Structure formats: structure tokens, C-alpha cells
Amino acid sequence: MCLLLESIKVENGRPCNLEDHINRMNNSRRLLFGIHEPLILSNQLFDKEIKGVVKCRIVYSDTIHSADSQPYTPRKIKTLYLIEKNDIDYTHKYADRSTFQDLPVHAPDEDFLIVKNGYITDTTFSNIVFFDGNQWVTPSTYLLNGTQRQRLLREGRIVCRDVEVNDLSHFLYARVINAMLDFDSTPFIEISNIRFVQ
């Protein structure tokens, strides 16, 4: 039985966007293991005494295997490198991230933007949104349907559509988003800083 991972932002002891995390966990358990009984997350997983932002990392399958919390410092990505991986599958948030381990070495402020069959998907650790001067767009060809991505779509703050590599020139800048990286605070990435691996 494969192990799955859920990363939850906890701010001053309060888990953020918890319902979407629980829904994703239960959907993955149902689709992968045929388990329909919902997983209950105990409040004991989230230390109410910790101030600031921590990352609660839950490893689970049919049941919770482990949970730990660590202080979180966001990565500040300045450059994204386009890399083609047509065979990649990260439909569920697997604890085994070996699918990303064969990528070239990169600096801490760089990451890869995965291209699958000519379409933009995600970075190795986040969804992505692009600004076209009017609205924020997230690719419909995502690898993982992130919880923050789901919430922003539901709230109408971003829209979803296919984004091909050739479409990048139509955008002004991008942002990376995930459970730990808020849409409103993650830095802009200039489109000129999205380039092919040399």
C-alpha cells in the first residue's frame, strides 16, 4: 500500500483550509484503497501553543502513520526552468517523490515547471498561476489539484484553462501557490525568468 502525504499550514495553532485537506485525503483513500470511511483529523495533531507558521506533515494510507510539525520558511522562487516530462503522474500527493528526483540540480531560488505533451502543468512543489493583465489563470493540465488552487477557483479569484508553452508570452508574470504559499503574498516571477533548460 503506497503512502500519501498531506502538508497543512498551521498559523498560530490554527490549521488553514482544513476542510479541503480532509476532502483530498478522503478522496485519495477512496480512489486508491477503496476506503469510504472518512478519516478524522484529531485536534491533537495541531499544537495550539506554537506561534507563527508551521508546516504539519501527515503521512497516511488507510490510516495515519505519522504527523509532525516544523517551522516553515517559504522558498522565494525567482526563476523557473521548463522541462518536458510526458510520462509523469502525480495525481495524488504521494509521499514518494522519486518522480522528481531525476531533474537537474538547481539553486534554492529556482525550480522546474513541468511540461507534459506541450502543456504547462505544475512546478515540482506547487501549482502555478499566470497574470495576463486582466485575470489570473491556472493550467487545467495540473499534476496535483492543490487545496489552495481549489479554493481560489471556488472563490472566483483565478480561472482555469489550457496553457501551452507558446502561450507564456501572453502573460506578464506568474506566482507559485500551494498550501503553504498564499496567493496574496507569494512573489511575482517575471515571464522572462521562465525559460527552457539549457
Disulfide bonds with the S-S distance in Angstrom:
none
